[in-house]
Amino acid sequence: MPRSPVPPSAPHAPPLNVLLRQYSAGTALACEPVDQGLLNRGWRLRTTRGRYFLKHHFDPETAHPAAIARQHRATERLAGLGVPVAPPLPRRDGHTVAEADGHVYALHPWIDGRHRHGGQLSALQCERLGTLLGVVHASLERVMPTPTRACAEPADSADPEDTFALIDDLLGRVRPRRPADARDSFDELARHRLLERRTLLRRHAGRRPPSGSSVGWVHGDFHPFNLLYRGDAPAAIVDWDRLGLRPRAEEAVRAAAIFFVRPAGPLDLPRVRAYARAYRRAAGATRAQLSAAVHRVWWERLNDFWMLRWHYERGDTRADEQFPAASALAVWWTREYDAVCDAFVG
């Protein structure tokens, strides 16, 4: 999902003694960094009491203690409904957010499992994935407060004129870095995709969608690295930092565009179809809602350059390896728009 650029920061060792004194988690025996994750840090922690996941919340958009506590309450309630999550462990005083040396942390039980991309899922497992996200959305509706009218207003879609200006700015950042014969492959692909996308936007500028449908509570970042499998079954949905109010059907489409994208850019449409049918049943979503969501997420992808902004504006290359498939997807989706829509609503 698109994110605001966050600059890379220096490694930060957690103050284990200070933190563990706040919990009944024993004394640290081993602490290893968990490399996956773009916005926050985590460590695999082994103590005299067991194994844990220590999370350091440092993304400025999501690291406010009150927002983290809200996420924690949500996962605790979801766990009570049988949704596979890993709620935080309480401190000795009952609170779940820990602060030390000006940083914010949370301690979770360690969940054994592995991440699985959509290409590794059978048709039945694709159905289970769609059902799981539908259950998450339906369950959040039960455990979270009803949004007020002001909170329920969907965001406007991207303005192509703003995107044209961004494309020009990014092209200016690509060109002067080195002579053409010395540009690296990322620069060449970036320039190609920027020019290609500008042409597509000019051709499809009249298809800008209206404001989205009414919003509900969503996970906000549902993708393979935030879902752990144990065997063939999901063991835990993790990383609830982006919990918020957004159009639910759009989260279902965004998730499919990450789970089921192939390395060269196309979506695996048979798997998408199995996933989407199960999602609609579990979430009570209509075909019209999914069709509108497909259009809005397609438009979002056509106008989105967050990976290039990380690379060129912030010098942050952590998302570079995702760029080839993600940028190819926008082009392929435009060409195969009807087939993609049919996979979600058929």
Secondary structure as a PSIPRED ss2 file (coil, helix, strand):
# PSIPRED VFORMAT (PSIPRED V4.0)

   1 M C   1.000  0.000  0.000
   2 P C   1.000  0.000  0.000
   3 R C   1.000  0.000  0.000
   4 S C   1.000  0.000  0.000
   5 P C   1.000  0.000  0.000
   6 V C   1.000  0.000  0.000
   7 P C   1.000  0.000  0.000
   8 P C   1.000  0.000  0.000
   9 S C   1.000  0.000  0.000
  10 A C   1.000  0.000  0.000
  11 P C   1.000  0.000  0.000
  12 H C   1.000  0.000  0.000
  13 A C   1.000  0.000  0.000
  14 P C   1.000  0.000  0.000
  15 P C   1.000  0.000  0.000
  16 L H   0.000  1.000  0.000
  17 N H   0.000  1.000  0.000
  18 V H   0.000  1.000  0.000
  19 L H   0.000  1.000  0.000
  20 L H   0.000  1.000  0.000
  21 R C   1.000  0.000  0.000
  22 Q C   1.000  0.000  0.000
  23 Y C   1.000  0.000  0.000
  24 S C   1.000  0.000  0.000
  25 A C   1.000  0.000  0.000
  26 G C   1.000  0.000  0.000
  27 T C   1.000  0.000  0.000
  28 A E   0.000  0.000  1.000
  29 L E   0.000  0.000  1.000
  30 A E   0.000  0.000  1.000
  31 C E   0.000  0.000  1.000
  32 E E   0.000  0.000  1.000
  33 P E   0.000  0.000  1.000
  34 V E   0.000  0.000  1.000
  35 D C   1.000  0.000  0.000
  36 Q C   1.000  0.000  0.000
  37 G C   1.000  0.000  0.000
  38 L C   1.000  0.000  0.000
  39 L C   1.000  0.000  0.000
  40 N C   1.000  0.000  0.000
  41 R E   0.000  0.000  1.000
  42 G E   0.000  0.000  1.000
  43 W E   0.000  0.000  1.000
  44 R E   0.000  0.000  1.000
  45 L E   0.000  0.000  1.000
  46 R E   0.000  0.000  1.000
  47 T E   0.000  0.000  1.000
  48 T C   1.000  0.000  0.000
  49 R C   1.000  0.000  0.000
  50 G E   0.000  0.000  1.000
  51 R E   0.000  0.000  1.000
  52 Y E   0.000  0.000  1.000
  53 F E   0.000  0.000  1.000
  54 L E   0.000  0.000  1.000
  55 K E   0.000  0.000  1.000
  56 H E   0.000  0.000  1.000
  57 H E   0.000  0.000  1.000
  58 F C   1.000  0.000  0.000
  59 D C   1.000  0.000  0.000
  60 P C   1.000  0.000  0.000
  61 E C   1.000  0.000  0.000
  62 T C   1.000  0.000  0.000
  63 A C   1.000  0.000  0.000
  64 H C   1.000  0.000  0.000
  65 P H   0.000  1.000  0.000
  66 A H   0.000  1.000  0.000
  67 A H   0.000  1.000  0.000
  68 I H   0.000  1.000  0.000
  69 A H   0.000  1.000  0.000
  70 R H   0.000  1.000  0.000
  71 Q H   0.000  1.000  0.000
  72 H H   0.000  1.000  0.000
  73 R H   0.000  1.000  0.000
  74 A H   0.000  1.000  0.000
  75 T H   0.000  1.000  0.000
  76 E H   0.000  1.000  0.000
  77 R H   0.000  1.000  0.000
  78 L H   0.000  1.000  0.000
  79 A H   0.000  1.000  0.000
  80 G H   0.000  1.000  0.000
  81 L C   1.000  0.000  0.000
  82 G C   1.000  0.000  0.000
  83 V C   1.000  0.000  0.000
  84 P C   1.000  0.000  0.000
  85 V E   0.000  0.000  1.000
  86 A C   1.000  0.000  0.000
  87 P C   1.000  0.000  0.000
  88 P C   1.000  0.000  0.000
  89 L C   1.000  0.000  0.000
  90 P C   1.000  0.000  0.000
  91 R C   1.000  0.000  0.000
  92 R C   1.000  0.000  0.000
  93 D C   1.000  0.000  0.000
  94 G C   1.000  0.000  0.000
  95 H C   1.000  0.000  0.000
  96 T C   1.000  0.000  0.000
  97 V C   1.000  0.000  0.000
  98 A E   0.000  0.000  1.000
  99 E E   0.000  0.000  1.000
 100 A E   0.000  0.000  1.000
 101 D C   1.000  0.000  0.000
 102 G C   1.000  0.000  0.000
 103 H E   0.000  0.000  1.000
 104 V E   0.000  0.000  1.000
 105 Y E   0.000  0.000  1.000
 106 A E   0.000  0.000  1.000
 107 L E   0.000  0.000  1.000
 108 H E   0.000  0.000  1.000
 109 P E   0.000  0.000  1.000
 110 W C   1.000  0.000  0.000
 111 I C   1.000  0.000  0.000
 112 D C   1.000  0.000  0.000
 113 G C   1.000  0.000  0.000
 114 R E   0.000  0.000  1.000
 115 H C   1.000  0.000  0.000
 116 R C   1.000  0.000  0.000
 117 H C   1.000  0.000  0.000
 118 G H   0.000  1.000  0.000
 119 G H   0.000  1.000  0.000
 120 Q H   0.000  1.000  0.000
 121 L C   1.000  0.000  0.000
 122 S C   1.000  0.000  0.000
 123 A H   0.000  1.000  0.000
 124 L H   0.000  1.000  0.000
 125 Q H   0.000  1.000  0.000
 126 C H   0.000  1.000  0.000
 127 E H   0.000  1.000  0.000
 128 R H   0.000  1.000  0.000
 129 L H   0.000  1.000  0.000
 130 G H   0.000  1.000  0.000
 131 T H   0.000  1.000  0.000
 132 L H   0.000  1.000  0.000
 133 L H   0.000  1.000  0.000
 134 G H   0.000  1.000  0.000
 135 V H   0.000  1.000  0.000
 136 V H   0.000  1.000  0.000
 137 H H   0.000  1.000  0.000
 138 A H   0.000  1.000  0.000
 139 S H   0.000  1.000  0.000
 140 L H   0.000  1.000  0.000
 141 E H   0.000  1.000  0.000
 142 R H   0.000  1.000  0.000
 143 V H   0.000  1.000  0.000
 144 M C   1.000  0.000  0.000
 145 P C   1.000  0.000  0.000
 146 T C   1.000  0.000  0.000
 147 P C   1.000  0.000  0.000
 148 T C   1.000  0.000  0.000
 149 R C   1.000  0.000  0.000
 150 A C   1.000  0.000  0.000
 151 C C   1.000  0.000  0.000
 152 A C   1.000  0.000  0.000
 153 E C   1.000  0.000  0.000
 154 P C   1.000  0.000  0.000
 155 A C   1.000  0.000  0.000
 156 D C   1.000  0.000  0.000
 157 S C   1.000  0.000  0.000
 158 A C   1.000  0.000  0.000
 159 D C   1.000  0.000  0.000
 160 P H   0.000  1.000  0.000
 161 E H   0.000  1.000  0.000
 162 D H   0.000  1.000  0.000
 163 T H   0.000  1.000  0.000
 164 F H   0.000  1.000  0.000
 165 A H   0.000  1.000  0.000
 166 L H   0.000  1.000  0.000
 167 I H   0.000  1.000  0.000
 168 D H   0.000  1.000  0.000
 169 D H   0.000  1.000  0.000
 170 L H   0.000  1.000  0.000
 171 L H   0.000  1.000  0.000
 172 G H   0.000  1.000  0.000
 173 R H   0.000  1.000  0.000
 174 V H   0.000  1.000  0.000
 175 R H   0.000  1.000  0.000
 176 P H   0.000  1.000  0.000
 177 R H   0.000  1.000  0.000
 178 R C   1.000  0.000  0.000
 179 P C   1.000  0.000  0.000
 180 A H   0.000  1.000  0.000
 181 D H   0.000  1.000  0.000
 182 A H   0.000  1.000  0.000
 183 R C   1.000  0.000  0.000
 184 D C   1.000  0.000  0.000
 185 S H   0.000  1.000  0.000
 186 F H   0.000  1.000  0.000
 187 D H   0.000  1.000  0.000
 188 E H   0.000  1.000  0.000
 189 L H   0.000  1.000  0.000
 190 A H   0.000  1.000  0.000
 191 R H   0.000  1.000  0.000
 192 H H   0.000  1.000  0.000
 193 R H   0.000  1.000  0.000
 194 L H   0.000  1.000  0.000
 195 L H   0.000  1.000  0.000
 196 E H   0.000  1.000  0.000
 197 R H   0.000  1.000  0.000
 198 R H   0.000  1.000  0.000
 199 T H   0.000  1.000  0.000
 200 L H   0.000  1.000  0.000
 201 L H   0.000  1.000  0.000
 202 R H   0.000  1.000  0.000
 203 R H   0.000  1.000  0.000
 204 H H   0.000  1.000  0.000
 205 A H   0.000  1.000  0.000
 206 G H   0.000  1.000  0.000
 207 R H   0.000  1.000  0.000
 208 R C   1.000  0.000  0.000
 209 P C   1.000  0.000  0.000
 210 P C   1.000  0.000  0.000
 211 S C   1.000  0.000  0.000
 212 G C   1.000  0.000  0.000
 213 S C   1.000  0.000  0.000
 214 S C   1.000  0.000  0.000
 215 V C   1.000  0.000  0.000
 216 G E   0.000  0.000  1.000
 217 W E   0.000  0.000  1.000
 218 V E   0.000  0.000  1.000
 219 H C   1.000  0.000  0.000
 220 G C   1.000  0.000  0.000
 221 D C   1.000  0.000  0.000
 222 F C   1.000  0.000  0.000
 223 H C   1.000  0.000  0.000
 224 P H   0.000  1.000  0.000
 225 F H   0.000  1.000  0.000
 226 N H   0.000  1.000  0.000
 227 L E   0.000  0.000  1.000
 228 L E   0.000  0.000  1.000
 229 Y E   0.000  0.000  1.000
 230 R E   0.000  0.000  1.000
 231 G C   1.000  0.000  0.000
 232 D C   1.000  0.000  0.000
 233 A E   0.000  0.000  1.000
 234 P E   0.000  0.000  1.000
 235 A E   0.000  0.000  1.000
 236 A E   0.000  0.000  1.000
 237 I E   0.000  0.000  1.000
 238 V C   1.000  0.000  0.000
 239 D C   1.000  0.000  0.000
 240 W C   1.000  0.000  0.000
 241 D C   1.000  0.000  0.000
 242 R C   1.000  0.000  0.000
 243 L C   1.000  0.000  0.000
 244 G E   0.000  0.000  1.000
 245 L E   0.000  0.000  1.000
 246 R E   0.000  0.000  1.000
 247 P C   1.000  0.000  0.000
 248 R H   0.000  1.000  0.000
 249 A H   0.000  1.000  0.000
 250 E H   0.000  1.000  0.000
 251 E H   0.000  1.000  0.000
 252 A H   0.000  1.000  0.000
 253 V H   0.000  1.000  0.000
 254 R H   0.000  1.000  0.000
 255 A H   0.000  1.000  0.000
 256 A H   0.000  1.000  0.000
 257 A H   0.000  1.000  0.000
 258 I H   0.000  1.000  0.000
 259 F H   0.000  1.000  0.000
 260 F C   1.000  0.000  0.000
 261 V E   0.000  0.000  1.000
 262 R C   1.000  0.000  0.000
 263 P C   1.000  0.000  0.000
 264 A C   1.000  0.000  0.000
 265 G C   1.000  0.000  0.000
 266 P C   1.000  0.000  0.000
 267 L E   0.000  0.000  1.000
 268 D C   1.000  0.000  0.000
 269 L H   0.000  1.000  0.000
 270 P H   0.000  1.000  0.000
 271 R H   0.000  1.000  0.000
 272 V H   0.000  1.000  0.000
 273 R H   0.000  1.000  0.000
 274 A H   0.000  1.000  0.000
 275 Y H   0.000  1.000  0.000
 276 A H   0.000  1.000  0.000
 277 R H   0.000  1.000  0.000
 278 A H   0.000  1.000  0.000
 279 Y H   0.000  1.000  0.000
 280 R H   0.000  1.000  0.000
 281 R H   0.000  1.000  0.000
 282 A H   0.000  1.000  0.000
 283 A H   0.000  1.000  0.000
 284 G C   1.000  0.000  0.000
 285 A C   1.000  0.000  0.000
 286 T C   1.000  0.000  0.000
 287 R H   0.000  1.000  0.000
 288 A H   0.000  1.000  0.000
 289 Q H   0.000  1.000  0.000
 290 L H   0.000  1.000  0.000
 291 S H   0.000  1.000  0.000
 292 A H   0.000  1.000  0.000
 293 A H   0.000  1.000  0.000
 294 V H   0.000  1.000  0.000
 295 H H   0.000  1.000  0.000
 296 R H   0.000  1.000  0.000
 297 V H   0.000  1.000  0.000
 298 W H   0.000  1.000  0.000
 299 W H   0.000  1.000  0.000
 300 E H   0.000  1.000  0.000
 301 R H   0.000  1.000  0.000
 302 L H   0.000  1.000  0.000
 303 N H   0.000  1.000  0.000
 304 D C   1.000  0.000  0.000
 305 F C   1.000  0.000  0.000
 306 W H   0.000  1.000  0.000
 307 M H   0.000  1.000  0.000
 308 L H   0.000  1.000  0.000
 309 R H   0.000  1.000  0.000
 310 W H   0.000  1.000  0.000
 311 H H   0.000  1.000  0.000
 312 Y H   0.000  1.000  0.000
 313 E H   0.000  1.000  0.000
 314 R C   1.000  0.000  0.000
 315 G C   1.000  0.000  0.000
 316 D C   1.000  0.000  0.000
 317 T C   1.000  0.000  0.000
 318 R C   1.000  0.000  0.000
 319 A C   1.000  0.000  0.000
 320 D H   0.000  1.000  0.000
 321 E H   0.000  1.000  0.000
 322 Q H   0.000  1.000  0.000
 323 F H   0.000  1.000  0.000
 324 P H   0.000  1.000  0.000
 325 A H   0.000  1.000  0.000
 326 A H   0.000  1.000  0.000
 327 S H   0.000  1.000  0.000
 328 A H   0.000  1.000  0.000
 329 L H   0.000  1.000  0.000
 330 A H   0.000  1.000  0.000
 331 V H   0.000  1.000  0.000
 332 W H   0.000  1.000  0.000
 333 W H   0.000  1.000  0.000
 334 T H   0.000  1.000  0.000
 335 R H   0.000  1.000  0.000
 336 E C   1.000  0.000  0.000
 337 Y H   0.000  1.000  0.000
 338 D H   0.000  1.000  0.000
 339 A H   0.000  1.000  0.000
 340 V H   0.000  1.000  0.000
 341 C H   0.000  1.000  0.000
 342 D H   0.000  1.000  0.000
 343 A H   0.000  1.000  0.000
 344 F H   0.000  1.000  0.000
 345 V H   0.000  1.000  0.000
 346 G C   1.000  0.000  0.000
